[in-house]
Every structure is written in C-alpha cells, then in structure tokens.
C-alpha cells in the first residue's frame, strides 16, 4: 500500500474567515487552527543532546520548530513577548512531553540589552548553546509608502534585522564547531509584495546577512543557513500582516493552490541543524509551495 500524500491536498484550501487579533496575536485564537505538528511530527534522534534557542518559539513556525527539535532530542528555550505566554505555556508542555528540557523566556527583542540578556539566560538555563534559530518577526501590511510611519519602519527593522544581528553577535562566542545558526527570511526577500515594503526590505537584509555570516563562521566550523517560507498560516497574518479581505484567499496563488502550515516548515529547520547538513552552508532553503526562487 502506498504511503504517498498528495501535497495539493495534504491540507485543505484555507478559506479563512476575515478576522483580527490585537498585536502580537495568538495561535490559540487563530481560525482555522494552524498545524504545528503536534500530532504528526515523529522524531528519530537527529538532534540528540543539542541545546537550541528559538525566538518566536511560542507560535507559528517557531513553535512547530520547537516541537520538532524536542522530538528529535534537543532541549529548547523559546523566546516570546510577555503577551504570548498563553501560547508559550502550551509549547513548553509539548516539549516536556517529549522528555526534553523546555524554557520559556519572555522578552522584547527590540533592544541590544534584551538580546544580550536573552542569549545569556538561554545559555545558563540550557547549560550551553548549540543552535540559534532567529525567527521572530514583525510584518505590517500598508498599501502606500506615504502611510508607513517612522515608528513602524523603525520597529520592523529592530525586530527583524537589529535583533537578528544582536542575537547572532551574542551567540557566536558560545557556539562550538558543529553548532549552527538558522535565520528565518522569506519569499519576500526576492519576490516582494507591494503592500509589505518595509517587511520585504528586512527579509532581503536577513538573506544577505545570513550568507555573509555563513562565510565568516564556516572556518570556525559553525554553519549558518536560512529558511525562506512562502505564505504560511500563522498569527502574523491576522494581526497586521495581510489585508483582512485577502485572508480567505491566502496562499491560493501558489502552484500548490493553498497556504502552507508551520508543520511543513519544521523539517527544514531540523535538517539544517542536523549533522546530515554538515556540508550545507549559506543556503536559503525555500519552502513556498512552488513559487519561483533564485
């Protein structure tokens, strides 16, 4: 009997109702629910004994990655905003159910001091650090450049670019040969949407930063790679990330004709952190349902 699954129909077309959540948004209130791999992900010891810090690990892609890492044998610290504690508690429980250590670290990553302290906390709680997943992000849909405020532009840059830089800089002294850094960029890095001007700018910056850092750290035996998601169903989309009227059709224009779920991203993060990816350096792994990529 074949165990093949048609990728077109693994998940139904989203057909999400128009909805709105206050920033930063919660998986617990997302309709329909996103699949984080709670029931489907099965580990095989690929990350046994590793210690990982995942920003934005309470929901969406970060949460799915935390679940997968734990089931592959890693201890996990998840960073999240204090307002996201409800989601974070659920992920901590799932990591602990997998028999691994879980640490919830509430933090606002928009200052250097907070990022430095976060890395030190994670190292202290986990007893070291082997994997940094820089995943937290801010995305606000604005149709006209004249409507983007200085405050929004600055906050998007601080969340997506500055925090990535600060976290990597703080983490590198703790990383040993065999460790890895994984950065969440986006299809927006090279196929930007007109209503995501500042967000797309940060994603292109992340992509370039990750590839340059990969060259810098490879001689030390530390691998840096990136994952570029396409349209993935997460709270990011319903808070401010997409025009509300477009939510029911979110992801429909992909060649697979549907949005992706966080559970479909987690294996990419597992692979890039694993020893199977020992010769993969500076790669941007696209998980976008068939959209063109460089």
C-alpha positions in Angstrom: 0.0 0.0 0.0 1.3 3.4 -1.0 2.0 5.9 1.8 2.3 8.8 -0.6 0.5 12.0 0.3 -0.6 14.4 -2.4 0.9 17.8 -1.4 -2.0 19.6 -3.0 -4.5 18.1 -0.6 -2.4 17.4 2.5 -4.2 20.5 3.9 -7.4 21.9 2.6 -7.6 25.3 1.0 -7.5 27.7 3.9 -10.7 29.7 3.2 -10.0 31.6 6.5 -12.7 33.9 7.8 -11.9 37.6 7.9 -10.5 38.1 11.4 -8.4 40.4 13.5 -6.3 40.0 16.6 -4.5 42.6 18.7 -0.7 42.6 18.4 1.1 40.2 18.8 -1.6 37.6 18.1 -2.0 34.1 19.5 -2.1 30.6 17.9 -4.8 29.8 20.4 -7.2 32.2 18.8 -6.4 31.6 15.1 -9.2 30.3 12.9 -8.8 27.8 11.5 -6.1 26.4 13.7 -2.6 26.1 12.3 -1.0 22.6 12.3 2.2 22.8 14.3 2.9 19.1 14.0 1.5 18.3 17.4 0.0 15.0 16.2 2.1 14.4 13.1 5.8 15.0 13.8 7.8 11.9 14.7 11.4 12.3 15.8 14.4 9.9 15.2 17.1 11.3 17.4 18.6 13.6 14.8 19.3 16.4 17.3 20.0 14.3 20.4 21.6 16.3 23.2 21.6 19.6 21.4 20.6 22.9 23.1 18.5 25.3 21.0 17.3 28.9 21.4 14.3 29.7 19.2 12.9 33.3 19.0 9.2 33.5 18.3 9.0 29.9 19.6 5.6 30.3 21.1 3.6 30.2 17.9 3.7 29.6 14.1 6.9 28.4 12.5 8.9 28.8 15.7 6.5 26.7 17.7 6.5 23.9 15.1 10.3 24.0 15.1 10.4 23.8 18.9 8.1 20.7 18.9 10.2 19.0 16.2 13.5 19.8 17.9 12.3 18.3 21.2 11.1 15.2 19.5 14.5 14.9 17.8 16.2 15.0 21.2 17.0 18.7 21.8 16.5 20.9 24.8 14.7 24.1 23.8 14.5 27.6 25.1 11.7 29.7 23.4 11.8 33.5 23.4 8.5 35.3 23.1 6.7 38.5 24.1 5.1 38.5 27.5 1.7 38.8 25.9 2.3 35.5 24.2 2.7 33.5 27.4 -0.6 31.5 26.8 0.9 30.1 23.6 4.3 29.7 25.1 3.0 27.6 28.0 1.4 25.2 25.6 4.7 24.7 23.6 6.6 24.2 26.8 4.3 21.5 27.8 4.7 19.7 24.4 8.5 19.9 24.7 8.4 18.5 28.2 6.0 15.7 27.0 8.8 14.8 24.6 11.1 14.3 27.6 13.2 17.3 26.9 14.0 20.5 28.9 11.9 23.5 28.0 12.5 27.1 29.0 10.1 30.0 28.4 11.9 33.4 28.1 9.5 36.4 27.8 11.4 39.3 26.2 11.1 42.2 23.8 13.9 41.8 21.3 14.0 45.4 20.1 17.0 46.5 22.2 20.6 45.3 22.3 20.4 44.8 26.0 17.4 42.5 25.8 19.0 40.3 23.1 22.3 40.1 25.0 20.5 39.1 28.2 18.3 36.5 26.3 21.3 34.7 25.0 22.9 34.6 28.5 19.7 33.4 30.0 19.4 30.6 27.4 23.0 29.5 27.9 22.5 29.5 31.7 19.2 27.6 31.6 20.3 25.0 29.0 23.9 24.6 30.1 25.2 25.9 26.8 24.0 26.7 23.2 24.3 24.6 20.0 21.6 26.1 17.8 20.2 29.6 17.4 17.1 30.0 15.4 16.4 33.7 14.7 12.8 33.5 13.8 10.8 36.3 15.5 9.5 38.8 13.1 7.2 41.8 12.5 5.0 42.2 9.4 2.6 45.0 8.8 0.6 45.4 5.6 0.5 49.0 4.4 -0.6 49.8 0.8 1.2 53.2 0.4 4.7 54.3 1.3 3.3 57.6 2.5 1.3 55.7 5.2 4.3 54.0 6.7 5.3 55.9 9.8 8.8 56.3 11.1 7.8 54.4 14.2 6.5 51.4 12.2 9.6 51.3 9.9 11.9 51.5 12.9 10.1 48.8 14.8 10.1 46.4 11.8 13.8 47.0 11.4 14.6 46.5 15.0 12.5 43.3 15.3 13.7 41.7 12.1 17.2 43.0 11.4 18.7 44.5 14.5 17.6 41.7 16.8 19.0 39.1 14.4 22.3 40.9 14.4 22.4 41.4 18.2 21.4 37.8 18.8 24.0 36.3 16.4 26.7 38.5 17.8 25.9 37.5 21.4 25.5 33.8 20.5 28.7 33.3 18.5 31.1 33.2 21.5 29.0 30.4 22.9 29.0 28.2 19.8 31.4 25.4 19.2 32.3 23.6 15.9 29.3 21.7 14.8 26.9 24.4 16.0 24.5 26.2 13.7 22.6 29.4 13.2 19.3 29.3 11.2 17.6 32.5 10.2 14.0 32.8 9.0 13.9 35.0 5.9 11.0 34.9 3.4 10.0 34.6 -0.2 9.6 38.4 0.3 13.4 38.7 0.1 13.3 38.3 -3.6 9.7 38.4 -4.7 8.4 41.3 -2.6 4.7 42.3 -2.3 3.9 45.9 -2.8 2.0 46.2 0.5 4.9 44.8 2.5 7.5 47.3 1.7 9.4 47.6 5.0 9.0 43.9 5.8 10.3 42.8 2.4 13.3 45.1 2.9 14.2 43.4 6.2 13.9 40.0 4.6 16.3 40.9 1.9 18.7 42.2 4.5 18.4 39.0 6.5 19.2 36.9 3.4 22.3 38.9 2.7 23.4 38.9 6.3 23.0 35.2 6.7 25.0 34.4 3.6 27.8 36.8 4.6 27.9 35.4 8.2 28.0 31.9 6.8 31.3 32.7 5.0 32.7 34.3 8.1 31.8 31.5 10.5 32.4 28.4 8.3 36.2 28.5 9.0 35.2 28.1 12.7 33.1 25.1 12.0 29.8 27.0 12.7 27.2 26.7 9.9 24.8 29.5 9.1 21.8 28.8 6.9 18.3 30.3 6.2 14.8 29.2 5.6 12.6 31.2 3.2 8.9 30.5 3.8 6.1 31.4 1.4 2.6 32.0 2.6 2.3 30.2 5.9 -0.7 30.3 8.1 0.3 31.9 11.4 -1.0 34.7 13.8 1.4 37.1 11.9 -1.1 37.1 9.0 -4.2 38.0 11.0 -2.7 40.7 13.2 -1.4 43.1 10.7 0.4 41.0 8.1 -2.3 40.8 5.4 -5.2 42.9 4.2 -8.2 41.4 6.0 -10.2 41.0 2.8 -7.5 38.8 1.4 -7.4 36.3 4.3 -9.9 33.9 2.8 -7.8 33.5 -0.3 -4.4 33.5 1.5 -2.0 31.2 -0.4 -4.3 30.3 -3.2 -2.0 31.7 -5.9 0.8 29.3 -5.1 1.3 26.4 -7.6 0.0 24.1 -4.9 -3.0 26.4 -4.7 -3.0 26.6 -0.9 -1.3 28.1 2.1 1.3 26.2 4.0 1.2 25.2 7.7 4.0 25.6 10.2 4.3 21.8 10.4 5.6 21.8 6.8 8.4 24.1 7.8 9.8 22.3 10.8 11.6 19.6 8.9 13.7 22.2 7.1 14.9 23.6 10.5 15.6 20.1 11.7 17.7 19.3 8.6 19.7 22.4 8.8 20.6 21.9 12.5 21.4 18.2 12.0 24.7 16.5 11.1 23.1 15.4 7.8 23.5 19.1 6.7 27.2 19.2 7.6 28.1 20.4 4.1 25.2 22.9 3.8 26.5 26.4 4.5 25.0 29.7 3.4 21.9 28.1 1.9 18.5 29.6 1.7 16.0 26.7 1.8 12.8 27.7 0.1 9.6 26.2 1.5 7.0 28.1 -0.5 4.6 25.8 -2.3 6.2 26.2 -5.7 6.9 29.9 -6.1 9.9 30.9 -8.1 13.1 31.3 -6.1 16.6 32.3 -7.1 
